[in-house]
Amino acid sequence: MKESATLSEIYLYPVKSLPGIKLEKALTTKFGLAHPENSLVVDRKWMIVDTNGSFRTQRQIPKMALIKISVQEDFLIFSVPQKNPLKVPIENPNKNKINYRF
């Protein structure tokens, strides 16, 4: 007997330890799932680090749970309540060190 499964929701988590992006569809790449509007946005490609370069998590900074992520053309958009959104270029993220406090 063949078993089948139903996929009810797809979430992509482009930034480690941040909330995901709910998708209606996704691309599949050699790196895993990718955002349908920009195939460079893949699961857990980016991370939040402190000034020493150490990875930070929601366990350490619970307010990170408030960050919402979206994709607009060639940018990841980070939004938090009562702050202007932060636009981060998707291409060459290693060349773009951004200081941001929330």
N, C-alpha and C positions, 0 to 999 in steps of 0.2 A: 504494500500500500504506500502510495506517495503522500508525503506530508507537505503542506504548504504553509506559508506565513504571510501575514498582511502587515505592510509597513504603514503605520498610522501617522508618524511625524518624523521629520528630519531636522536635526540641529547640528550646526557647525560651530565649533569652538576655536576661532582663529587665534585667540590669546589665552595661553594657559592660565587657569585659575580665575577666569572671568566668565560671566554668563554667556550663553551661546546665542546664535542667531537662528531663529526658526525659518526654515526654507520650505517652499512648496515643491522644489525640485533641486537637484544637485548634480554636479559633474563628477565623474570618477576619473582620477588621474593616477599616475604611478606613486603619488604621495598620499593617496586616499581621497576622501571627499573634498570637493572644491566648490566655491560659491559660483552660481550660474552666471553672474554678471562679470566676474573677474576670476579666471582660473588660477591666479596667483594667491588668492585667499584660500588657504588650505587649513585643515584642522591642526591647531596648536603649533603654528609656525612662529608665533611671537610670544614674548613673555614680558612681564613687568619686572624691572630690576631696580635696586636702590643705587645710591651713588657709588657704592663699592662694587657694583655689578652682580650682587647676589639676588637670586630669584625671590620674589615676594609672592605670598599666597593670601587667599581670603582668611585663612586661619590666623595669619599674622596681622592682617589689615582688613577687618570685617567690612569696612566701608567700600571695599572693592566690589562687593555684591551690588552696589548701586549703579555701577558703570554699565551703560547700554552701548552695544557696538552695532554699527551698521556699515554697509558698503555703499559708497557713492562714487561711481566711475573708478578712478584710480586712487581712491583714498579710503582708509578705515576711519570712521568717525566715532570718537569716544564721547559719550554724553553722560553728564552727571547732573543731578538737580541743582538749580541755581548757579550754574557756571556756563560759560560759552563752550560750545563743542570744540573738541580738539581734532583737527584733520591731520592724519599721518599718511604720507605717501606709501603706497603699497610696494612700489618698486624700490629696490635698494634700501630696505629698512635698516640695514647695518650702518649705513652712512648717515642715518638720521637719528641722532641722540636727542631726545626731547625731554626737557625738564618740565614737569607738571605736578602741581600739588592739588589735592582735592580734599 
